[in-house]
Amino acid sequence: MDIVFLRQLQLEAVIGVYDWEREVRQPLRMDLEIATDVRRAAASDRIQDALDYHAVARRITEYVASSESQLVETLAERCADLILREFSVSWLRLTLHKPGALENASSAGVVIERESRNR
């Protein structure tokens, strides 16, 4: 299994359970590891044969910007589902960071791994 990854994708969303959090956009960071077979793309050197990580980043950025989840767990799960469905991948690991969520930590968040249900 080969892995395409994105590190520290910068996002913004309305997220949180407190009233003040529902009124502001907060920064989020996402790390993605996505299973794919890179051999065909490596042989052809064509983006059409690759998992287009630019397209993944753009789609996630758009989705998160329009979301209004209360929990990072909910947003992470929905993003994972979107990637599995729209990019036809079999597995991913997603880490969602909420910087500044705690005074004494650089970030808090969740790490999830999901497999496609269509395997």
MDTraj code that builds the backbone (N, CA, C; nanometers):
import mdtraj as md
import numpy as np

residues = "MET ASP ILE VAL PHE LEU ARG GLN LEU GLN LEU GLU ALA VAL ILE GLY VAL TYR ASP TRP GLU ARG GLU VAL ARG GLN PRO LEU ARG MET ASP LEU GLU ILE ALA THR ASP VAL ARG ARG ALA ALA ALA SER ASP ARG ILE GLN ASP ALA LEU ASP TYR HIS ALA VAL ALA ARG ARG ILE THR GLU TYR VAL ALA SER SER GLU SER GLN LEU VAL GLU THR LEU ALA GLU ARG CYS ALA ASP LEU ILE LEU ARG GLU PHE SER VAL SER TRP LEU ARG LEU THR LEU HIS LYS PRO GLY ALA LEU GLU ASN ALA SER SER ALA GLY VAL VAL ILE GLU ARG GLU SER ARG ASN ARG".split()
xyz = np.array([
    [0.0852, -0.1178, 0.0000],
    [0.0000, 0.0000, 0.0000],
    [0.0895, 0.1237, 0.0000],
    [0.0585, 0.2152, -0.0889],
    [0.1279, 0.3432, -0.0943],
    [0.0408, 0.4475, -0.0248],
    [0.1047, 0.5534, 0.0197],
    [0.0337, 0.6581, 0.0938],
    [0.0623, 0.7938, 0.0299],
    [-0.0433, 0.8663, -0.0006],
    [-0.0326, 1.0074, -0.0372],
    [-0.0700, 1.0839, 0.0886],
    [0.0086, 1.1864, 0.1238],
    [-0.0206, 1.2577, 0.2477],
    [-0.0273, 1.4078, 0.2276],
    [-0.1024, 1.4708, 0.3150],
    [-0.1085, 1.6163, 0.3274],
    [-0.0822, 1.6458, 0.4743],
    [0.0043, 1.7418, 0.5015],
    [0.0381, 1.7772, 0.6393],
    [-0.0042, 1.9211, 0.6673],
    [-0.0718, 1.9376, 0.7800],
    [-0.1071, 2.0697, 0.8308],
    [-0.1846, 2.1541, 0.7285],
    [-0.2819, 2.0929, 0.6645],
    [-0.3724, 2.1656, 0.5759],
    [-0.4448, 2.2696, 0.6603],
    [-0.4367, 2.3944, 0.6215],
    [-0.4939, 2.5036, 0.6997],
    [-0.6393, 2.5257, 0.6594],
    [-0.7266, 2.5215, 0.7592],
    [-0.8700, 2.5310, 0.7370],
    [-0.9304, 2.6313, 0.8348],
    [-1.0539, 2.6730, 0.8049],
    [-1.1306, 2.7564, 0.8969],
    [-1.2735, 2.7080, 0.8980],
    [-1.3347, 2.7106, 1.0167],
    [-1.4728, 2.6646, 1.0285],
    [-1.5379, 2.7249, 1.1514],
    [-1.6702, 2.7261, 1.1477],
    [-1.7477, 2.7498, 1.2691],
    [-1.7543, 2.6145, 1.3379],
    [-1.6926, 2.6048, 1.4555],
    [-1.6882, 2.4770, 1.5260],
    [-1.6782, 2.5013, 1.6756],
    [-1.7506, 2.4227, 1.7514],
    [-1.7437, 2.4339, 1.8957],
    [-1.8808, 2.4248, 1.9596],
    [-1.8809, 2.4064, 2.0892],
    [-2.0057, 2.3884, 2.1630],
    [-2.0484, 2.5135, 2.2395],
    [-1.9565, 2.6069, 2.2591],
    [-1.9894, 2.7276, 2.3345],
    [-2.0526, 2.8324, 2.2435],
    [-2.1377, 2.9164, 2.3012],
    [-2.2076, 3.0189, 2.2231],
    [-2.1116, 3.1062, 2.1433],
    [-2.0026, 3.1498, 2.2054],
    [-1.9089, 3.2369, 2.1352],
    [-1.8449, 3.1665, 2.0156],
    [-1.8283, 3.0337, 2.0244],
    [-1.7683, 2.9578, 1.9146],
    [-1.8611, 2.9494, 1.7934],
    [-1.9893, 2.9649, 1.8149],
    [-2.0873, 2.9564, 1.7069],
    [-2.0929, 3.0862, 1.6265],
    [-2.0222, 3.1896, 1.6751],
    [-2.0266, 3.3209, 1.6118],
    [-1.8975, 3.3590, 1.5406],
    [-1.7954, 3.2741, 1.5479],
    [-1.6658, 3.3067, 1.4867],
    [-1.6137, 3.1885, 1.4057],
    [-1.5270, 3.2190, 1.3113],
    [-1.4569, 3.1147, 1.2371],
    [-1.3258, 3.0881, 1.3108],
    [-1.2953, 2.9610, 1.3294],
    [-1.1746, 2.9245, 1.4021],
    [-1.0793, 2.8485, 1.3095],
    [-0.9487, 2.8652, 1.3319],
    [-0.8526, 2.7905, 1.2517],
    [-0.8486, 2.6434, 1.2929],
    [-0.8335, 2.5578, 1.1952],
    [-0.8142, 2.4143, 1.2150],
    [-0.6972, 2.3719, 1.1288],
    [-0.6371, 2.2604, 1.1634],
    [-0.5309, 2.2005, 1.0819],
    [-0.5660, 2.0536, 1.0624],
    [-0.5390, 2.0024, 0.9425],
    [-0.5696, 1.8632, 0.9138],
    [-0.4478, 1.7952, 0.8523],
    [-0.4209, 1.6741, 0.8995],
    [-0.3219, 1.5860, 0.8385],
    [-0.3987, 1.4702, 0.7777],
    [-0.3607, 1.4326, 0.6565],
    [-0.4244, 1.3201, 0.5885],
    [-0.3200, 1.2225, 0.5394],
    [-0.3488, 1.0952, 0.5555],
    [-0.2732, 0.9881, 0.4919],
    [-0.3762, 0.9052, 0.4174],
    [-0.3581, 0.8918, 0.2861],
    [-0.4577, 0.8274, 0.2014],
    [-0.3922, 0.7136, 0.1245],
    [-0.4499, 0.5946, 0.1365],
    [-0.3969, 0.4774, 0.0662],
    [-0.4298, 0.4869, -0.0823],
    [-0.3289, 0.4597, -0.1627],
    [-0.3466, 0.4570, -0.3081],
    [-0.2319, 0.3767, -0.3676],
    [-0.2482, 0.3344, -0.4887],
    [-0.1411, 0.2647, -0.5601],
    [-0.0798, 0.3652, -0.6574],
    [0.0443, 0.4039, -0.6355],
    [0.1069, 0.5076, -0.7177],
    [0.1782, 0.4530, -0.8414],
    [0.1796, 0.3216, -0.8600],
    [0.2575, 0.2649, -0.9710],
    [0.2130, 0.3141, -1.1080],
    [0.0833, 0.3197, -1.1324],
    [0.0343, 0.3641, -1.2639],
    [0.0739, 0.5100, -1.2892],
    [0.0550, 0.5954, -1.1898],
    [0.0919, 0.7358, -1.2038],
    [0.2431, 0.7510, -1.2220],
    [0.3193, 0.6736, -1.1473],
    [0.4653, 0.6806, -1.1585],
    [0.5110, 0.6398, -1.2980],
    [0.4460, 0.5388, -1.3548],
    [0.4841, 0.4913, -1.4883],
    [0.4436, 0.5898, -1.5975],
    [0.3249, 0.6491, -1.5844],
    [0.2755, 0.7377, -1.6906],
    [0.3186, 0.8829, -1.6729],
    [0.3474, 0.9217, -1.5496],
    [0.3812, 1.0606, -1.5157],
    [0.2674, 1.1555, -1.5524],
    [0.1426, 1.1075, -1.5365],
    [0.0232, 1.1860, -1.5701],
    [-0.0648, 1.2017, -1.4463],
    [-0.1092, 1.3238, -1.4222],
    [-0.1947, 1.3510, -1.3068],
    [-0.3256, 1.2730, -1.3153],
    [-0.3712, 1.2432, -1.4334],
    [-0.4958, 1.1673, -1.4506],
    [-0.4861, 1.0272, -1.3911],
    [-0.3645, 0.9769, -1.3742],
    [-0.3439, 0.8437, -1.3187],
    [-0.3085, 0.8474, -1.1693],
    [-0.3129, 0.9655, -1.1105],
    [-0.2718, 0.9817, -0.9704],
    [-0.3904, 1.0251, -0.8848],
    [-0.3748, 1.0075, -0.7555],
    [-0.4663, 1.0698, -0.6612],
    [-0.4240, 1.2161, -0.6543],
    [-0.5079, 1.3045, -0.7017],
    [-0.4758, 1.4468, -0.7126],
    [-0.4899, 1.5123, -0.5745],
    [-0.3794, 1.5245, -0.5029],
    [-0.3867, 1.5783, -0.3674],
    [-0.4277, 1.7250, -0.3662],
    [-0.4032, 1.7964, -0.4749],
    [-0.4515, 1.9344, -0.4844],
    [-0.6042, 1.9361, -0.4854],
    [-0.6651, 1.8452, -0.5594],
    [-0.8113, 1.8360, -0.5642],
    [-0.8682, 1.7950, -0.4281],
    [-0.8005, 1.7037, -0.3605],
    [-0.8448, 1.6626, -0.2266],
    [-0.8403, 1.7827, -0.1323],
    [-0.7300, 1.8552, -0.1322],
    [-0.7147, 1.9706, -0.0430],
    [-0.8199, 2.0773, -0.0729],
    [-0.8438, 2.1042, -0.1994],
    [-0.9426, 2.2051, -0.2372],
    [-1.0822, 2.1643, -0.1909],
    [-1.1186, 2.0384, -0.2132],
    [-1.2523, 1.9912, -0.1760],
    [-1.2737, 1.9946, -0.0256],
    [-1.1740, 1.9506, 0.0508],
    [-1.1842, 1.9526, 0.1970],
    [-1.1907, 2.0957, 0.2483],
    [-1.1109, 2.1840, 0.1919],
    [-1.1113, 2.3245, 0.2333],
    [-1.2495, 2.3859, 0.2112],
    [-1.3090, 2.3604, 0.0962],
    [-1.4434, 2.4118, 0.0661],
    [-1.5467, 2.3528, 0.1622],
    [-1.5389, 2.2222, 0.1834],
    [-1.6362, 2.1559, 0.2700],
    [-1.6285, 2.2096, 0.4132],
    [-1.5086, 2.2152, 0.4679],
    [-1.4913, 2.2595, 0.6062],
    [-1.5356, 2.4050, 0.6220],
    [-1.5072, 2.4889, 0.5234],
    [-1.5465, 2.6298, 0.5307],
    [-1.6979, 2.6464, 0.5400],
    [-1.7724, 2.5535, 0.4812],
    [-1.9188, 2.5639, 0.4821],
    [-1.9831, 2.4835, 0.5958],
    [-1.9022, 2.4151, 0.6740],
    [-1.9553, 2.3303, 0.7807],
    [-1.9794, 2.4116, 0.9077],
    [-2.0617, 2.3564, 0.9956],
    [-2.0871, 2.4199, 1.1249],
    [-2.1062, 2.3131, 1.2327],
    [-2.0135, 2.2197, 1.2410],
    [-2.0196, 2.1128, 1.3410],
    [-1.9902, 2.1676, 1.4795],
    [-2.0424, 2.1001, 1.5790],
    [-2.0068, 2.1354, 1.7159],
    [-1.8790, 2.0643, 1.7590],
    [-1.8634, 1.9388, 1.7193],
    [-1.7515, 1.8569, 1.7651],
    [-1.6496, 1.8323, 1.6543],
    [-1.5213, 1.8285, 1.6918],
    [-1.4179, 1.7927, 1.5946],
    [-1.4386, 1.6491, 1.5468],
    [-1.4929, 1.5631, 1.6333],
    [-1.5196, 1.4241, 1.5940],
    [-1.6181, 1.4175, 1.4772],
    [-1.7220, 1.4999, 1.4841],
    [-1.8225, 1.5026, 1.3771],
    [-1.7608, 1.5512, 1.2476],
    [-1.6868, 1.6602, 1.2528],
    [-1.6258, 1.7147, 1.1324],
    [-1.5249, 1.6173, 1.0732],
    [-1.4449, 1.5533, 1.1558],
    [-1.3476, 1.4554, 1.1067],
    [-1.4176, 1.3403, 1.0364],
    [-1.5219, 1.2884, 1.0967],
    [-1.5963, 1.1762, 1.0380],
    [-1.6565, 1.2147, 0.9028],
    [-1.7138, 1.3322, 0.8937],
    [-1.7755, 1.3763, 0.7684],
    [-1.6715, 1.3999, 0.6599],
    [-1.5567, 1.4528, 0.6970],
    [-1.4495, 1.4723, 0.5996],
    [-1.3958, 1.3383, 0.5496],
    [-1.3785, 1.2447, 0.6395],
    [-1.3311, 1.1112, 0.5997],
    [-1.4289, 1.0465, 0.5036],
    [-1.5562, 1.0539, 0.5347],
    [-1.6581, 0.9964, 0.4479],
    [-1.6558, 1.0617, 0.3100],
    [-1.6420, 1.1923, 0.3050],
    [-1.6363, 1.2654, 0.1785],
    [-1.5186, 1.2175, 0.0933],
    [-1.4024, 1.2063, 0.1531],
    [-1.2838, 1.1631, 0.0783],
    [-1.3000, 1.0204, 0.0271],
    [-1.3474, 0.9308, 0.1130],
    [-1.3664, 0.7915, 0.0709],
    [-1.4627, 0.7818, -0.0463],
    [-1.5712, 0.8567, -0.0418],
    [-1.6729, 0.8515, -0.1476],
    [-1.6282, 0.9206, -0.2758],
    [-1.5836, 1.0440, -0.2634],
    [-1.5590, 1.1258, -0.3816],
    [-1.4273, 1.0948, -0.4519],
    [-1.3325, 1.0382, -0.3808],
    [-1.2027, 1.0106, -0.4419],
    [-1.1752, 0.8614, -0.4552],
    [-1.2743, 0.7813, -0.4241],
    [-1.2672, 0.6352, -0.4430],
    [-1.1389, 0.5746, -0.3878],
    [-1.1087, 0.6073, -0.2641],
    [-0.9918, 0.5487, -0.1996],
    [-1.0383, 0.4422, -0.1009],
    [-0.9488, 0.3523, -0.0663],
    [-0.9871, 0.2393, 0.0177],
    [-0.9642, 0.2616, 0.1676],
    [-0.8719, 0.3528, 0.2019],
    [-0.8366, 0.3719, 0.3426],
    [-0.7786, 0.5112, 0.3609],
    [-0.8000, 0.5673, 0.4812],
    [-0.7352, 0.6930, 0.5155],
    [-0.7194, 0.7059, 0.6657],
    [-0.6235, 0.7862, 0.7024],
    [-0.6051, 0.8290, 0.8412],
    [-0.6133, 0.9819, 0.8388],
    [-0.6983, 1.0359, 0.9242],
    [-0.7224, 1.1799, 0.9276],
    [-0.6992, 1.2293, 1.0694],
    [-0.6176, 1.3328, 1.0826],
    [-0.5949, 1.3978, 1.2108],
    [-0.6477, 1.5399, 1.1996],
    [-0.7391, 1.5755, 1.2891],
    [-0.7942, 1.7105, 1.2896],
    [-0.7501, 1.7801, 1.4176],
    [-0.6782, 1.8908, 1.4009],
    [-0.6263, 1.9702, 1.5124],
    [-0.7115, 2.0949, 1.5302],
    [-0.7427, 2.1268, 1.6535],
    [-0.8093, 2.2534, 1.6863],
    [-0.7119, 2.3333, 1.7723],
    [-0.6296, 2.4183, 1.7076],
    [-0.5321, 2.4980, 1.7831],
    [-0.6015, 2.5910, 1.8821],
    [-0.5419, 2.6073, 1.9960],
    [-0.5960, 2.7004, 2.0943],
    [-0.7179, 2.6507, 2.1689],
    [-0.7544, 2.5253, 2.1512],
    [-0.8718, 2.4719, 2.2207],
    [-0.8494, 2.4677, 2.3720],
    [-0.7239, 2.4506, 2.4100],
    [-0.6871, 2.4474, 2.5522],
    [-0.5768, 2.5500, 2.5765],
    [-0.5820, 2.6136, 2.6896],
    [-0.4811, 2.7146, 2.7229],
    [-0.3400, 2.6579, 2.7288],
    [-0.3268, 2.5354, 2.7779],
    [-0.1940, 2.4802, 2.8024],
    [-0.1534, 2.3703, 2.7038],
    [-0.2116, 2.3753, 2.5825],
    [-0.1733, 2.2802, 2.4772],
    [-0.1745, 2.3522, 2.3433],
    [-0.0872, 2.3131, 2.2535],
    [-0.0838, 2.3799, 2.1228],
    [-0.2086, 2.3477, 2.0411],
    [-0.2657, 2.2295, 2.0630],
    [-0.3918, 2.1955, 1.9964],
    [-0.4526, 2.0734, 2.0633],
    [-0.5783, 2.0533, 2.0346],
    [-0.6501, 1.9325, 2.0751],
    [-0.7168, 1.8806, 1.9484],
    [-0.7585, 1.7559, 1.9484],
    [-0.8226, 1.7050, 1.8280],
    [-0.8466, 1.5571, 1.8326],
    [-0.8543, 1.4983, 1.7133],
    [-0.8889, 1.3581, 1.7002],
    [-0.8128, 1.2977, 1.5817],
    [-0.7804, 1.1703, 1.5944],
    [-0.7217, 1.0929, 1.4846],
    [-0.8167, 0.9775, 1.4560],
    [-0.8588, 0.9646, 1.3296],
    [-0.9452, 0.8528, 1.2926],
    [-0.8870, 0.7810, 1.1714],
    [-0.9140, 0.6526, 1.1622],
    [-0.8813, 0.5728, 1.0445],
    [-1.0104, 0.5125, 0.9941],
    [-1.0303, 0.5173, 0.8627],
    [-1.1521, 0.4620, 0.8023],
    [-1.1177, 0.3869, 0.6760],
    [-1.1959, 0.2835, 0.6504],
    [-1.1871, 0.2068, 0.5258],
    [-1.3133, 0.2254, 0.4468],
    [-1.3029, 0.2121, 0.3180],
    [-1.4200, 0.2201, 0.2323],
    [-1.5112, 0.1028, 0.2609],
    [-1.6387, 0.1278, 0.2616],
    [-1.7379, 0.0206, 0.2821],
    [-1.7584, -0.0603, 0.1553],
    [-1.7047, -0.0129, 0.0428],
    [-1.7228, -0.0784, -0.0859],
    [-1.6104, -0.1733, -0.1214],
    [-1.5334, -0.2144, -0.0241],
    [-1.4182, -0.3016, -0.0516],
    [-1.4611, -0.4443, -0.0694],
])
top = md.Topology()
chain = top.add_chain()
for i, resn in enumerate(residues, 1):
    res = top.add_residue(resn, chain, resSeq=i)
    for name in ("N", "CA", "C"):
        top.add_atom(name, md.element.get_by_symbol(name[0]), res)
traj = md.Trajectory(xyz[None], top)
